[in-house]
């Protein structure tokens, strides 16, 4: 897992061409104007999912991880907490191949993201996104899906 601000994206471009391209996309696109939904960058290998939602309480959330994609989560507007834990420390449930998600249970750490912050999560990184820091608030987030 990597957590940083987009102003430092150049440090991580060498992690791979798709990661570099995803970071470039976040730095160049008018993210505030993007409509919710899927935005193609390079077909199934690299695409962005734009969401606007109200953050929720931890009790209403679940741990998740993916096998076929790295998540690059970027907060455009609002503040949210994201839980993080190594998958190996959690208890896995069934894997949904169509949605590329495995739901997990257990405990981890929680980190607040503010506008401009990004988090890169590999398949061995479980996460619990969309959590309220205090009270629920409306956020806008872009998740770039990067095929492994």
C-alpha positions, 0 to 999 in steps of 0.5 A, a space after each residue: 500500500 502506498 499513501 501520498 499526495 498527487 503532487 508526489 506522483 512522479 516518485 511512483 511512475 517507475 512502479 510500472 507503465 500502467 501505474 505511471 499512466 494512471 497517475 498521469 491521468 489523475 494529474 491531467 484530467 479535469 476530475 471535478 468535471 468527470 461524471 460518475 461512471 466508467 471512463 476508459 483509459 486503455 480498455 480493460 487494462 486501465 480504466 477509471 471509476 468515478 463515484 459520488 457518495 455519502 461516507 458511512 459508518 464502519 459498521 456498514 462497511 466490509 473489507 475487500 480485496 481484488 485479484 486481477 486489479 490494483 486500485 489507485 484510489 484518489 479523493 477529489 472532494 470531501 474527506 473519508 477514512 479508508 481501512 487498510 490491512 494485509 490480506 494475510 491477516 484477515 479471514 477471506 470469504 468467497 471470491 466473486 470472479 465476475 466482480 473481482 472481489 473477495 470479502 474479508 473479515 477482521 481488523 486493520 488500520 484506518 487512514 483519513 484521505 483528503 482531496 489530492 490524496 491517493 492510495 495504491 492498493 495491490 491484490 495483497 492489500 485489503 481495504 475498507 473504503 468510503 468511511 466517515 471521519 466523523 459525520 457522513 459527508 458527500 465525497 467524490 472519488 476516482 478509482 483507477 483500476 490497473 490490471 496486474 
